[in-house]
Amino acid sequence: MTGIATAFRALAATAAALLAVTVTAPVAQAGPGPGAPREFVSLRSVDPTIIQEMRYPTAHDFMGEPVDGYRQSLCILTRPAAEALHRAQLRLLRQGYSLKVYDCYRPQRAVDHFVRWAKDLDDETMKGEFYPRVDKTRLFADGYIAEKSGHSRGSTVDLTLVRLPALPTRPYRPGEKLVPCYAPKADRFPDNSVDMGTGFDCFDTLSHTDDPRIQGVQRANRQFLKRTLTEAGFVNLAEEWWHYTFQPEAFPDTYFDFPVARRSVAGH
């Protein structure tokens, strides 16, 4: 059996295990909404081997609750962005790695939910993990929360690398002890990704892709991800090692608000 065939088999087992975890996670409720333009697709329809650990339909995010608009755990992207991820994934599989996505297209109603939460200064449920060193009054000024997101245009994705074979990440248990997102990998919330120096959505300057305090294996992992995605046509956001946008964007000036749901891209 070839190395890439072995990788595909391992990813199939991982996907099945992840599905078992995902279906038990609490899902954000959203009312009926318009479908997506034909240019949007489910990532799984383009590349079923890319691991999906969608965070915002669950309570394991910086707000501690499912986010508006995420009706199902599903990565939706514009087709050019999805196809570019597929090309990157083929290269990574040959090297014993897989991409794992945390978030893809994000409806405007989800961004609005972030904004409402950020303005509620009394709600610091998840501060201990996601923003332990940032005063919540600074979230807008420091750029962690904004009223518009490039994710809503459909070509931006939050992702990481997983060394194969991969085991699923255990579900978050609401109320469990929180550990800072910049703690050593062995101490922070378990993630089957390689060590990037911080967890996903860590509101801290250590999340800056080229922060000089990140060295050794952690820096090498960030650069490996950046190099691979840059060659596939993506541009990294310097403040977030996990954030990449495919260029040119199919919809550079449009912010969509259809829900994250299979019905939004049915038949695409």
N, C-alpha and C positions, 0 to 999 in steps of 0.2 A: 504494500500500500504506500502511495506517495505521501510526502509530508503534507501537501496541501489537502489531500483526501482525508488524512488523519485529522487535520485542523477542522475541516468541515464537519466530520463526525463528532468531534469534541464540541463544536459550536452548536450542533443540533441538540446534544444532550443538555448543554447550558441553557439554550432557549427554552426547552421543555421545563427545566427546573425554575427558570425565571418566571415563566408563565404561571407556574403553581404558586409562586410567591406573590406575583402581581395581582392575581384575581382576588386575593384576600385583603388587599390594601383598600382603605377607604377612598372612594372616588368623588371628586368634586362634582356637584350638580350644576347643570346649566340648562336653560330653556332651549327650545328649538331655535336654530339659527340658519342662516343661508349656507349653502354648500360652497365649496372652494372652487376657484377657477380651474379649468382643465389642466393648467400648468402645474398644479399641486398633485403630489402622489404620496402614498404611504411608503416610507423608506423600505419596509419589509417586502413590498412588491418589487423593488429594484434590487435589494440585497438582503436576503433573509439571514445572512450569517453575522451581520453587525449586531452586537449585543445591545439591547435596549433596557435601560434602567431609568425609566421616566420618573423623575422625582416629584413634579408638581401635582400629579393626581393623588399623591399620598400626603401624610402628615409629616414626613421627614424633609422639611424645607425650612427656610429661615423664618417663616411665619408660624410653623407648627400646625398647619391645617391644609387640606386640599385647596387648590387654587381654582378660582372661577374659570370656567371655560374648558377645563380638562375633563371631558366626560369619560375618556378611556385612556389607558396607557398605550400611547401610539405616537410614533415619530412621523410627522408630516413635514415635507419639504417641497420646494420647487423641484421639478424633474432635473434640471441641470445640476443643482446642488446634490441631489440624491445620487445621480450618476457619477459625479466627481468623488463622492464618498466611496462608492463601489470600486472605483479605480484604485483609490488609496487602500481599501480593504484587501484587494487582491495582492497588492505588494506586501502588505503587512502579514497576511496569512503565510506567505512563503518564508517569512522570517520568524514565524512562531508567535505572532501577536494578532489581536483583534481590536478594532475600534469598539468603544462603548459610548452610547449617547445618553445624556442626562436630560436634555431638552432640545427641541427643534423649533418648528413654528409655534409661536405663542400668540393667542388672540389678544386683541386690545382689552377685552374685559378682564383678562388675567393681569395685565399691566395696571389697569385701574384698581384691581384688588391690592396689588403691591403698594400703590400710592396711598390707598385708604389705611392700610396697615402701618405704613411709615409715619403717617400723621397721628396715629394713636400711640402717644409716647408711653402710655401705661402698659402696653402689651410688649413684654420682653421675654416671652415664653422660651424662645430658642436662642437667646443672647449667649448663653454659656457655650454653645457650639459654633454658631455662625458669625457672631460679631462681638466677641468678648472684650476687645480693646477699643471698640468704636461706640461713642455716645450716639444714641438713636437720633438725637437732634441734628446730627451731622450727616445723615444718610443721603439727603438730597445734595447738600453742598459738596460732599466728597464724591459724588457720582455713583454711589451704590444703587440708588433708586432714581428713576426718571419717569416722566409722564409718557414717553414714547420709547419703544424698543425696536431695534433692528430685527429682532426675532419675528416681529409681526409682519415683516415683509417676506418671510418664507425662505430665505437663503442663508440664515444664520443658525449655527448649531453649537451646543455645549457638549463636549466630549472628552474622552480620555483613552488610554491604552490599557489593554489587559493582556498579560502573558498567558499563553495557552499551555495546557488545558485550564479552563476557568471553572471555578465554582461560583454558584450564585451568592450574592450578598444577602445576608439575613434581613428579614423585615425589621424596620424601626418599631420599637415599642413605646408608644406615647407615655411620657412620664419617666422614662429611663434616665439615668444620670448622663448629663451632657459633658463632653470633653471638648476643649478648644480645637477648632478645625486646623490649627497649625501645630498641634501636639505631634510627637513622634507617631509614625504610622501605626505602630503596634498598640498605641494607646487610644487613638481617636476612633470614631465609628468605623467598623470594618467595611472595607471596600476591596473588591477583587482586582482593582486596577493596580498598575505599577505605582511606585511612590513618586508623587509629584511635589512633595513638600508641604502641601496643604490639601484639605478636602475640597470638593466642589462647592461653589458658592461661598467661599470663605471671604468675608468682608474684612480684608486686611491687606496691607501693602505687600506682604509676603506672597500674595497671589499674583503680583506683577510678574509677567513671564520671565523677564530678565533681571529680577531683583538680585543684587549681588550677594545677598545673604544665602541664597539657594545655590548650593555647590554639590560637587560629587555626583552620585547616581541620580539624585533628584533633578539636578540641572540637566544632566545628560538625557533623562527621560523627557523633560520638557522640550529640549531641542530636537529630539528624535520625532516627537509628535509634530512640532512646528515645521520641521524640514519635510516630513512626509506630506502634510496637508498643503504646505506652500507649493510643493511640486504638483499637487492636484488642483491648484487654482484658488486656494483659500487664503484669506488674510486674517492674521491674528489680531485681537484686541490686546494691546500691550498691558492693560491693567488686569487681565484675566487669562491665565494660561490655558483655560478650557474653552475659550470663546473664539469661534472662527466664522467668517463670512465668505461665501463663494462669490467670486467676481468674474464677469459682470453680473450684478443682480438682475433677475428677471423683472422684479418690481421695485426699483430703487426709491420710489416716492410714495408707495401705497402701503398703508397699515391696515391689515385685514382683521376681521373679528368673527369669522366663522368658528364654531367650536372644534376642539380636538376630538374627533370622533370618526369612526369608520365610514359612517354615512356621508361625511363631508367630502370624502374622496372616492366614494363608491363608483366603480366603472371607469376610473381614470387609469 
